[in-house]
Amino acid sequence: MKNAFNLIDEPWIEVSEYGLVSLRQIFENKRYLALGGSPQLKICLLKFLTAIAMAACKLKTEEELMSLSSADMSKKCLNYLTLRHDQFYLYGERPFLQMPQISGAKEQPLGALQPEVAAGNTTVLTQTQLEHHPTDALKAQLVLLLQSSALGGKKADNKVVLSPSYMGKTKPNGKPTSASPGPAVSYLGLTHTFLMGKTLIETVWLNLFSEEAIEGLNLFSEGIGVPPWESMPEGEDDDTAKRLKSSLMGRLVPVSRFCLLSANGGMHITEGLAHLNYADGIYDLSISVDNSLKKTRVLWVNPNKRPWRELPALLSFIGANSGGFRCYQLQVNLKRARSSTERFGIWSGGLKVSSNAGEQYVSGGDDYVESLVWFDSNVFGDSTWFDRLSAEMQALESVSKNLYAAVRAYFTEFKLEGADHASKATQIFWEIMESRFGELSDCCEESATADLRIKFRRNTTYSIAEIYDDHCPSGTARQIETWAESRPNMSKYLKGEK
């Protein structure tokens, strides 16, 4: 096939406020602020850009990484892309992250491989669920997305096996297995967390790792490794595949699906490399893992609890009690963010999925989730700031439960089901608290006055009262009586304001 649509030159990456841009533009334009698209696409694109930067810069020590500016990183990336130009064609004899060898695999329509698209007999609720015309940009995004975030199930044709004697895609009875979910999704949908800079270039720079740092984590026996576009595996279990499964590059851009875009507008697809997961001790550095218990735990995506509410868990390594969850993406790079920027953000997000009988899908309460909070770098120099923040977050959780119980009690008194009203009330409360996170963080600084903390708690109490009044009418005599009896008691929260 003729080489066509080079990802370095053609626009395909979504950038907030700019639309689609090319890989070259990403590293040339310093005005781009952040990636666009769904949270899952942002995760895959940021990991991909990070992999390009690490392949281009080859940073051995933390000292080398600290001395590398984001501008120098961009120049090295542009030189690297020029040298590797032939490896980034979406179509051709060597298509980007694709396997021409699987052209005999069953072809799937592209909509069937996108979790947000209502394919087959799925009910269409909104226009956003309709399958759109498959542009080359959409196809490029999907190829990258499937490598780490493909949903498990039978859409992958596992009758196709490229490595001789490989039995990972075959049941004992000889029938093909269902494909495993991509390592960035796993069973229920993993929460991923990254540092954010003032620009997209700075964001990529903040999330880089040196060889020294990766060796210190003792997770990847092959170290940083080689990105897959430089050396694609020939099968599920050849030497290249084994190296990818044991390297950081193999987690940043895991080839968990062997795929090939077809001339008919669909895609041939089968399961690719079977990456290990958190239970096996190898995982994405952007997820949060707790190894302190007998059974390893991770932070799953929860649409009812936006990721910023998990900050005490994400940042637990800086507290007085450093046990519990660890996110190496933050733990390793936070020092560099503190010393090199006046202000940085922490972004978390992912996709909640459901599983049944080996099939993964998005249904019911499943959804994309993301949140971004910003910090002044100097707050991390305060040894007790985190402990105060954790205490305030814990107090807000208690207040939220208090509001939920009050709203539900009000409706129960009228023999009505109040769970939905109570859930909506607490959702509004947390939306308000998210918009006030900067104020909350300021209250926890060592230099914060008692008046500032008192003001925050009293304003929180006013918000609780307003939300309760909006959800629980007090027009009739009986409503007034029930409204007064069920009203949230905030005295304990206010007593703790000092």
N, C-alpha and C positions, 0 to 999 in steps of 0.2 A: 504494500500500500504506500501511496505517496505521503510523505511527511506533511502534516497540516495542524494548525491551531497550536502554536507554541505557547506554553503557559507563561513564559518569560515576557513575551511581547503582546499577547492578546489579553484583553480585560476579562477577568473571571472572578476575582476576589472582591467580596462585598466590603466596602469601607463606609463607615457612618458619615452621612452628609455628602458623600462624593459619588456613591454608586459603585459600579464595577471598575476595577483597575487591574493592571498586570503586575506580575512579580517584580519586574524592573521598576515600575512606578512606586511600589511599596518601599523600596530601598532608596529611591531617588528623592521622593517628596517628603519633606519634614513636617508638612502641615497636616498630614493625616493624624487624626486623634485616636481612633479605635476601629476595630473590626465591626462589621454589621452582620446581619443574618440571625439565624436561630442560635440559642446558646450552644447546642451541640456542634453546629458548624463553626462557631467561634473557637471552641475548644480544639477542634481538629486543625483549623487554620493556624492558630497560635502555636500549636505543637509543631506543625509543618514549618512555619517560619523560623522557629527556634532551631529545628533540625538543620535547616539551610545555614543559619548563622554559625552553628557549632561546627558544621562540616567546612565552612569557609574559613573560620578563625583558628580552629585547632588549638584551643587554649589548654595548656598543660597544668598550670598552677593557678591558685586563687590570686596571687600577685599579678600575674599576666592579665587575668580577667579584670581586676580592679583598675589596672592601668589602661585598659582598652576603652576608648570613648565610644559612644553610640555612633558618632560620625565615622570613626575608623571602622567600626563594625559594618556599617552600610557600604563603605568602599570595598571592603573585602568580599562582602556578599555579591556586589555587582560584578567584581572580577570573577568570582566563582561561577556565577550564572553564565557569564560569557564563555568561560571554558567548558561548561557542561551544557551548553545550549542544545545539543542534539538529544539530550536525555529527557527533555521536557516537552516533547510533542505528544499531544493527546491522541493523534492518529499517525500511523506509520508502521514500519517494520518492527520498531521497538516502542510501542505506545506506553505512555507514562503510567507506571504502577499497574500495568495490565499484562495478561498472559495469553498470547495468541494460541498457545497449545490447547486451550480449553474451548476452542471454537465449536466443539461438538456438544458442549453442555447445553442444557435446556435454556431457552431464552426467556427472560422475564421483562415485562414492560417496566419502564423506569418508575412509574407511579407506584408499583407494587413494592419497590425498595425504599420508598420515602415514608417515614412514619406519620408525617402530617397529612399525607394524601389518602383520601377515601377510595381505596381500590377494591375491585371485585364487587361483592354484594354489601359492602359497608355503607351505612346510611350517610348521606351528605347533609351536614347541618349548616355549614357556611361556605361561602364561595372560596375561602382560603383552602378548603379541603379538595378542591378540584385540581386535577392534573393539568399543568400548564404545558405549553409547547416546549419540548426539550431542546433548548438552545445548547450550543457548545459550552457556554459558561456553566450552565446547570449540570451538564454531563461531567465537566471537570470537577465541580464541587462534589458531585455524587461519588465519583471514583475515589476521591480522597476521604470522604465521609465514611464510606463502606469499609475502608481498611481498618478503622478502629472502632466505629460505632454502628456496625451492622447489627440488626436484630436477629436473634436466633430463630431457627425454624426450618421449614422444608422448602422455602423459596430457593435456597442454594441446592444445586443438583449434585448431591454427594455420591452419585454413581461414578462421577469422574474422579479418578485418582491418578496423580502424575508420578509419585514416588513408588517404585516397585516394592512390594511387600509391606507397604504402609497400611496399617489396619485401623487407624484413628477415625476413619469415616465409614467403618463397616461394623455392623452388629454381629454377634456370634452366629446368628442364623444366616448371615450373608447379605442381608438387606442393608441399604445405606442408612446412616444415622441422620438425625436432624442436625443442622449446623449450630455450633455454639455461638453465643452472642459475642460481639466484639469486645476486646479487653477494656475499652473505655466505658462500656455500658454494664457488663457483667449481668447479674441475675435480675436486679430491680432498678438499676440506673444509678451510677456512681456520681457523687458530687465532686467536681473538679475545682481547684482554686489556683489562681495566679496573681502575681503582683502586677499592678497597672501603673504606667508612667503617664506623664503629661501628653506624650505623643505615642503613636504606634511604634515608632522606631525605639523609643525609650522602653516601652513595654517589652519588646523582644529582648533588648539588652538586659533588663532586670531579671529575666527568666532563664538566662544562660547558665550552664554548668561547666566547670573545668574538669579535666581528667582527674585532678587531685581530689576534688569534692566527690566525684562518683566512686572512686576507689575507696574513699573513707566510708561510704554508705554500705559497701560490701553487699550490694544487691545484684549487680550485673557482672558475671565472670568475664565477659568480653569488653567491659568498660563502656566507653561511649560508642565505639563501633563505627560501622560504615552505613550511610543511609541506603535504603533499598533501591532508589533509582540509579545509584552507581553500580549496584550488583544485585539484580533480582534473582530469587531462588528459581531453580528449575522444577522443584516439586515440594511436597509438604514436609519432607524430612531429609533433604540433602544437606551438605555441609554449610551452604549459605543460609539455609533456613535455620539451622541450629545456632549459627552465630547471631542471626537477627533476634532469635528468641532469648538470647542471653546478653543482649546489649541494650543501652539506653536508646539508640536510634531505632531499634526494633519495637520500643514502647512509644516513642514519639510518632512514628509512622509504621504501625504494625500492619503487615500484609495478611490480615485475617481473612481476606476473601481474594481468591483468584478470579478475576473478572475480565471481560472483554466487551467493549461497546460494539454492537452489531450494526450492519448497514441498514437494518430495518428500523432503527431508532430505539431498540431495546438493549438488553445486556445479558450476555452469557455469564453465569456466576456459579461458583462452587466454593466450599470452605477452603481456606488457605492454611496459614500457619496456626497451629493450636497453641496459643500463648498460655503460659501459666497465669494464675491469678493471685489475689491477696492471701488466700489460704495456703498457697504454695510458697509464699515468701518473695514473689516477684510481682511488682505492680507499678502502675503509673506513679511518678513522683508527685503528681498534682492531686492525688486523692488522699483522704485522711484515714489513717489506719491506727488501730489500737491493738498492740500486741501484749498488753499487760495482763490480759486474762488468758485462761486456758484456750478459749476459742477466739480467733482473730475477729475483730469487728471493723466495719468501715462505715463511713457516713453515706447513707443512701439519699437520693433526692426525695424531698417531701414537699409536694405542692402546697400543703397546708402550713408549712413552716419555712418561710423564705430563708435562703442560706445565711444572710447576715446575722440571723439569730443564733447561728452555730459558731459565732466568733470566739466565745470562750473555749470551745473545743478545738477550733482551728489554731488558736494562739496559745494553747495550754503549755507549750514548751517554754514560754517566757515567764510563767507564773512561779510562785513559791513552790507549788506542788506541780512538778513538770511531768507527771504521769499522764496516762490517757492517750488521746488521739495525737498523732503526729502527721503533719503535712510537710514533706521534705522540700516541696517547691517554695514554701514560705521559710522553713527553718534554715535552709542553706543560704537563701538569697536575701533574707531580711537585713542582715548586717550591711550588705552592699547598698540596699535601698536606703537605709538610714543615713549612711555616710555620704551618699552621692546625690541625694535629692532632698529638697525641703519638704516635699509633700508627695505621697504615693497612695495608690488605692489597692484594695484587696477585692478581687472579683471572684465570685463563686457561682456555679451553675451546673446544669445538666438536664437530663430527660428522665422522668419517672416512667417505667414500663411495667407491664404485667406479663406473667408467664402461665401457660397452661398446656400440659401434655407436650412439652418440648417446643411449643410455639410461643414466640414473644410478640407482643403487640401493644399499641397505645389505645387505651379504652377507659371509659368511666372517669375517674378522678385523676388519671394520668395526664401529665402536661410538662411543658418546658418550664424551668425555673431559673432565674438568675438575679443577682443583686450585686451592687458595687458600693463600697463605703470608702471614704478618703480619710487619711490620717496625716497630721503634721509629724514629720520624722522625729522631732524632739520628744514626743510623748513616750517613745520606746526607751528613752534614757532614764525614765522615772521607774524605779524598781517596783513600786507598789501600784502603779497605774493599772496594770492588768488585773490585779486582785480587786481593786475598787470597781473596775468595769464589770468583772464577773459577778460581784455582789449586786451591782445595780441591775444587771441583766436578769439575775435570779429573782430580784424583787419585782421586776416587770412581768416575769412569767407568773408569779403569784397574783399580781394585779389582774393579769389576763384571765386567769382561772376564776378569780373573784367576779369579774364582769360576766363571764360565761354562765356561772352558777346563778347570778342575779337575774339575768335575762331569761334563762330557762325556767327559774322558779316563778317568775311573773306569769309566763304563759301556762305553766302547769296549774297554777291557781285557777285559771279559766278553763281547765281541762282541754288545753290545746297543746299540740306538739311544738315545743320551743327550741329544739336542737338546731334547726336551720337558722332561726333568728339569732340564737346565741353564737353560732359559728360566724355568721355575717358580722355581728357586733365585734367579736374579737379580731376578725380579719381587718376591719376598719381601724381598730386600735393599733394593730401592728403596722399598718400602712402609715399612720400618723407618727409612730415611734421611729420608723425607718427614716422619715423626712427630718426627724429631730436627732439623728444619731450624732451629728457633729456637736450638738449641744450636750448630749450625754457624755461624749468623750471628753469634752472640756471640763465637765463637772468632776471627772475622775482624776484630773491632773493634780499634782501635789500643790501647785500654786493656786488652785481654785479656792475661792472663799466659801464659807458656810452659806452665805446668802445665795450664791449661785446654785448650790445643790438644793437648798430649800425651794428656790424658784422653780427648778426643774421638777421636783416631786409635786409641787402644788399645781403646776401646769398640767402634769400628767393626771392628777386628780380631777381637774376641770374637764379634761378630755374624756375621762371615764364617765363623768356625770352627763356630758352632752350626748355621748353615744348611747348611754342608757335611756335618756329622755327621748331620743330619736326613735328608739326601737320599742319602747314601752309607753303607750299612750296613757294620759292622765286627764281624760276629758270628763268622765262620769264619776259619780261618788264612789262606786265600787272600784273603778280603775285607779282613782287617787289612793284609796286605802291599800290596794295591792301594790301599787307603785311605791308607796312609802315603806311597806313591809319588806319588799324584795330589794330595795335600793342597796347598791354595793357599799359595804362598810370599809372605808379607806383609812380608818384611824391607825391601824397597825403600820400601814405604809407611811403615813405622815409622821408617826412617832420615830421612824427610822431616818428622817430627813437630816438629822444632825450627826 
